[in-house]
Amino acid sequence: ELDEISRDNVLKFTIPPFITVIIRSLTILEGLALSVDSNFRMVRGAYPFVLSQLLTPDDNESTPAALRKLLVRLLTVDGKEEEIEWERLADFLRLAQKAAGKYKPSE
């Protein structure tokens, strides 16, 4: 079905071939893993890598640039670094606290 949509140019975008190969590989790997363990989640396995990328400082910065940009975008009014959205920050912290209680990396 997706091939037909692509052939008919219904969607006007292209994906580089290497991205397509990566996505297909990941879906196949996740399918294999799910057949062995129905609780497996590829995203859960990627968390440590994503976090390490966000939390690793560039050069001698005290706060990594990627993390700083993400937090500014998420927690400030219109992402402009001028005013913090305090209610959003409180929601974010509540979610983090709830997630920390449920997080079990070995599962």
C-alpha positions as CSV (number, residue, x, y, z in Angstrom):
1,E,0.0,0.0,0.0
2,L,2.8,2.4,0.9
3,D,4.6,1.5,-2.3
4,E,1.5,2.4,-4.3
5,I,1.2,5.8,-2.5
6,S,4.8,6.4,-3.3
7,R,4.5,5.5,-6.9
8,D,1.4,7.7,-7.4
9,N,3.3,10.6,-5.7
10,V,0.4,11.2,-3.3
11,L,2.9,12.2,-0.7
12,K,5.4,14.8,-2.0
13,F,8.5,13.9,-0.1
14,T,11.4,11.5,-0.4
15,I,13.5,9.6,2.1
16,P,17.1,8.9,1.5
17,P,17.7,5.1,0.8
18,F,20.0,4.6,3.8
19,I,17.2,5.9,6.1
20,T,14.8,3.4,4.6
21,V,17.2,0.6,5.1
22,I,17.7,1.6,8.8
23,I,14.0,1.8,9.4
24,R,13.3,-1.5,7.8
25,S,16.1,-3.1,9.8
26,L,14.9,-1.8,13.1
27,T,11.3,-2.9,12.4
28,I,12.6,-6.4,11.5
29,L,14.7,-6.6,14.6
30,E,11.9,-5.4,16.8
31,G,9.6,-8.0,15.3
32,L,12.1,-10.7,16.0
33,A,12.6,-9.5,19.6
34,L,8.8,-9.3,20.1
35,S,8.4,-12.9,19.0
36,V,10.8,-13.9,21.8
37,D,9.7,-11.4,24.4
38,S,6.2,-9.7,24.1
39,N,7.3,-7.0,26.5
40,F,10.3,-5.9,24.4
41,R,10.2,-2.2,23.3
42,M,12.9,-0.9,21.0
43,V,12.4,2.6,22.3
44,R,13.2,1.4,25.9
45,G,16.5,0.0,24.6
46,A,17.3,3.3,22.9
47,Y,16.8,5.5,26.1
48,P,20.4,5.1,27.4
49,F,21.9,6.2,24.1
50,V,19.5,9.1,23.7
51,L,20.1,10.3,27.2
52,S,23.9,10.0,26.8
53,Q,23.6,12.1,23.7
54,L,21.5,14.7,25.5
55,L,23.6,14.8,28.7
56,T,27.1,14.7,27.2
57,P,28.5,18.2,27.1
58,D,30.0,19.6,23.9
59,D,33.6,20.7,24.6
60,N,33.8,22.4,28.0
61,E,30.2,23.5,28.4
62,S,28.6,22.9,31.7
63,T,25.2,22.1,30.2
64,P,25.1,20.2,27.0
65,A,23.8,22.2,24.1
66,A,21.2,19.6,23.0
67,L,19.7,19.4,26.4
68,R,19.7,23.1,26.9
69,K,17.9,23.6,23.5
70,L,15.4,20.9,24.4
71,L,14.6,22.4,27.8
72,V,14.3,25.9,26.5
73,R,11.9,24.8,23.8
74,L,9.8,22.7,26.3
75,L,9.8,25.0,29.3
76,T,9.8,28.6,28.1
77,V,7.0,30.7,26.6
78,D,7.3,30.4,22.8
79,G,10.8,28.8,23.3
80,K,12.3,32.3,23.6
81,E,14.3,32.0,26.9
82,E,12.5,35.1,28.1
83,E,9.9,33.6,30.5
84,I,9.5,30.2,32.1
85,E,6.2,28.5,31.8
86,W,6.0,27.5,35.5
87,E,2.9,25.2,35.1
88,R,4.6,23.3,32.3
89,L,7.7,22.9,34.4
90,A,5.6,21.6,37.3
91,D,3.9,19.1,35.0
92,F,7.2,18.1,33.6
93,L,8.6,17.4,37.1
94,R,5.5,15.5,38.1
95,L,5.8,13.3,35.0
96,A,9.5,12.7,35.7
97,Q,8.8,11.8,39.3
98,K,6.1,9.3,38.2
99,A,8.3,7.8,35.5
100,A,11.3,7.4,37.9
101,G,9.1,5.3,40.2
102,K,8.1,3.0,37.3
103,Y,11.5,2.8,35.5
104,K,13.1,-0.6,35.7
105,P,15.9,-0.8,33.2
106,S,16.3,-4.6,33.6
107,E,12.7,-5.3,32.3
